[in-house]
């Protein structure tokens, strides 16, 4: 046998204790005005019964109907009608049908108006409370719907961004494969295999918003193997990865578009070897990603809208609601992007 009462049983016991306390307190007040103690308890119990029934009726009424602006008179009229009915019905039931004692009948006759006013005050208070609670509940539901709509809009935009990132990279890779098919068929074949492995890994994790840093690095290495087929020895990427960040989390495809952007801008306008630096570490509870590539402002800018960098900025804002998690710097001849990614709880 369970020694502990269930939550429902505890609420029932509390409600019964409150009702009994109310009956005794009211009986003491009635007795103080001259009615016998037994009749006082009876009168108090009957009044409490009508009040409980009235509260239930009002709860059912205002749970299905909330008065609009300009209809507050309903909140006054309904308790008034109910108070008049219960006051009359109580007198009719006790005096006309049950034939109570003359002392009790005299008490009921002399206190009919007071009892009706008492019922009205109780019902009026409960009706106002129910309407106010209903308004608060409606506002809560509206805010919840707005929050859900906003969340759905964010998720839809996030999905759109994720879907746009892969085709952006895929088109560039297919153009490179097309260029290599005739002149370097073996390298084209290698690039196709690497591209298939990269896309297979990306599609398999497409439903996961967060992946481990090691998984992200594996995808970056596949991406770089494709890019090195395109650019050969001209491209060198130095990775510096602290061991303590291997188990940390990062949103998928957060670094790859930045690395693609670094390769695109670093190799533009030069035929020399280009060295790109990628550093990932844990700093102050954030996963810090620092990516730098050579940048020559005199060489101009490659064609393109810079979608990768814009997509990362937008994703960070949608996920965290902050604009300070990405920093873009131009120092001498280096273009630097720094990400600070909060870790999920």
N, C-alpha and C positions, 0 to 999 in steps of 0.2 A: 504493500500500500504506500502510495506516495505521501510523504509527510508534509510536503509543501503544497500550498493551495495554488491552483492555476491563476493566471492573471484575471480571467473572467470571474472566478469565484471571489477573488480579492475585491474586485470592483463591486460585485453584488453585496458583499458584506459591508463595504464602505457606504454604499447607498442606503442599505437598511439601517445602519447606525445613524446616518444623517437624518433619515425620516423619523426614527424613534426619538431622537433628540429633539427634533422639531415638534413632534406631537406632545412630548412632555413639557417643553418650554411654553407652547401655546396653551396647554391645559392649565399650567400654573397661572398664566395671565388671566384666563377666563375665570378660574376659581377665585382669583383676587377680586374680581368684579361681582362675586356673590353666588355663583353657581356651585352646586355640590361637586366634589372632586371627581366622583364617578361620572357624572354627567359632563363635567369639564373635559375628561379624557375622551368620552364618546364624541362630544362636539368637536374637539380638536382632531380626532381621527377622521371624522367625516369631512371636515374642512380640508385636511391634508389629502384625502382621497380625491376630492373634487379638483384641488390644485394640481395633483399629479396627472389626472385625466386631462385637465385643461392644457397642461404643458405638452402632453403627448399630441393632443389635437393641433395645437399651435405649431409644434415641430413638424407634423405632417403637412400642414397648410403651407408654411413658409419654406419647406424644403423643396416644394414643387413650384412655388410661385414667389418671385421676389418683386416687390412693388417698385415701379419705376419712379423717376423724378416727377413730382406733382401728384403722386398717388399715396402719399404718406398717411392720408386720412384712413386708408385701409388698416394701417397698423394700429390706429386708435379705435376704429369701428368694430373690428373683429373681437378684440379683448372686451370691449364694452358689451357686445351682444352675448358673448360667452359668460361674462360675469353676471349679467342679468338672468340668464337662463339657469346657471348653477345655483344662484341665490334663491330663485323661485322654486326650482325643482327640489332643492334641499328642504325648504319649508313645506312644500306640498307632500313630499315623501314622508317626512317625519310626523307632521301634524295631521294630515288628512288620511294617510294610509296606515301608518304604524300606530297612531294614536298614543303619542308619548305623554308623559305626565304633564299636569297643568303648569308646574314650575318650569319645565323645559320648554313647553309651548309658549309661555309668557316671555321667556328669554329669547326665543327665536323671533317672536313678533316684534320685540323691542329692539332687536339688533339686526333686523333684516337689511336696512339701508346701510348700516356700518359694514355688515358682512359683504354686501354687494360691492361697496367701495373697496374693501379689502381685497376681494377677488380681482376687481378691475386693476388695482395697483400691481398685484402679483402678475396677472396676465399681460399687462402693459409692459412691465419690466422685461418679462420673458420674450415678448414679441419683438421689442426693440433690440434685445440681445441677439435674437435669431436673425433678424434682418441685417444687423451690423456684421454678424459672423458670415452671413451669406455674401454680403458685399466683399468682405475680405477674401472669402474663398473664390469668388468670381475674379477678383483682381489677381489672386495667386495663379489661377488657371490661365488667365490671359498672359501673365508674365511667363508662365511655364511654356505656353504655346509659342510665344515670341522667342523664348530661349531655344526651344526645339527647332523652330523655323530657322533661326540664325545658325544653329549647329548643323542643320541639314544643308543650308547654303554653304557653310564653310566646308563640310565634307564633300559636297558636289564640286566646289572649286578646287579642293585638294586633289580629288580624283582627276579632274580635268588637267591640273598641272602635272600629275604623275604620268597621265597618258600622253601628254605633250612632250615630256622629256625624252622618252625612249625613241619616238619617231625622229626627233631632232637629231639624235646621235645616229640612228639607223640610216637616215638619208645620207649623212656624210660618209658613213662606212660603205654603203652600197656604191656611192660615186667613186670612192677609192678602189673598191673591188673591180668596178667596171674599167678603171684606168689600168689596173694591173693584169687583167685577164690576158691581154695580148702580149704585153712586154714581159711580165713576170708571173706566169701562170701558177708556179709553185707557191709563191708568196700570196697570190690571190686565194688559192685553196686553203692555205694556213689561216688567212684572215677570215674566210667563211667559217671554218671550224671554230675559231675563237669567238667569232660573233655569235654563232649558234649557242655555244656554251654560256656566253654572257647573257644572252636573252633568256635562255632556259632558267638560269639562276634568278633573273629579275622577275620573270613571270611566276616562278614558284613562290616567291616571297611577296608577290604583289599585294596580298591581303594584309600583310603585317606592316603596321605603321613604324614599328621600331625593330631594329636588328642590332646584334652585337657589333662592336667595332671591328672584331676579327672578320665577321661576315662582310662588312663593308670593304675592308682591305682586300679580301679575296676577290670581290667584284671589281675593285679598282685595278687589281693586277691583271685581271682578264681584259679590262678596258684598255690598259696600257699596252698589253700584248698586241691588241688590234692597232693602236695608234703607232706602235713602233714598226709595224709592217708598213704603215703609210709613210713614216718619216725616217725610218732607219736609224743610223747613228747620230742623226742631228738632235734626237730627243733623248734627254736623260732626266729621270725623275728620282730625286733623293727623298726617301721616306724616313722620318724619325718618329718612332712609335714607342712611347713609354709602356712598360709591361703592366703597370697598374691600371691602364685604361682598357686592357683587352676584354674585360668582362662588362664594361660600361655599354650603354645603349646609345644608338643614334638613329634618327629617321632615315629610312631607306632612300637612296639616290639623293642624298644631301650634298655629298662631296663630289660625286662624279661630274655633275654639270659644271661645278667650279673648276675642276681639273681640266675638263674639256675646253672651258673658256680660257684657262691659262695657256693651254697648248696652242689654241687658235691665235691668241694675241701675242704669245711669246715667240712663235715661229713666223709671224707675219712680217714681211719686209726684210728678212735676213736668211742667208743660206748657211750661217755658222751654226755650231752646236749650241743648243739651248738647254740650260739646266733649270729645272723647276724643283722647288723645295716644298715638301709637305710635312708638317709637324702636327702630331696629335698628342695631347697630354691632358692631365687632370689638374685643374686650377681653380681653387676656391669653390669646389662643389659643382663646377661646370666642366663639360667636355670641351676643351679648347682646340680648335682646328685652325692652323695657320698655313696659308698657301701663298707662295710668292713666285712670280715669274718675271723674266726680263721684259722691260717695256721701253720702247723708243718712241717718244711722242713725235719725232720728226718723220718717222716712217708712215704716219697716218694710221688709219683704223681699217681693219678688214670689214668686208660687207657682212651685214647681219644685224639683227635687232638686239643682240645680247640677251636672248631669251633665258639662257641658263641662269645668269646672275639675278635677273628680275624674278625668275621663278623661285629661287632659293629665298630671296628677300620676302616674297609674298607668302611662301610656305611657313617661314618662321613667324610671321605676324599672325597667320591663321591659327597656328598651333599654340602659340604662347601669348598672343595679344601684345607683343612688344616689338619696338623698332630699334632697340639698342643691342640686339644680339648679333648683328653683323656690322663689321667695320671695314671700310675700303680705304686704303692708303696708297699714295704714290710718293715713294721716297727715292730720290735720285732717278735711277733707271729701273726701279723695281715696282711692280704692281702687286700689292699685298691685300689679301682678303682674310679676315679673322672672324671665325664663328665661335660663339659661346653658347653651348647647347645645355639647357637645364636637364637634369636626369629625372626620369619618371619615378613617382613614388612606388 
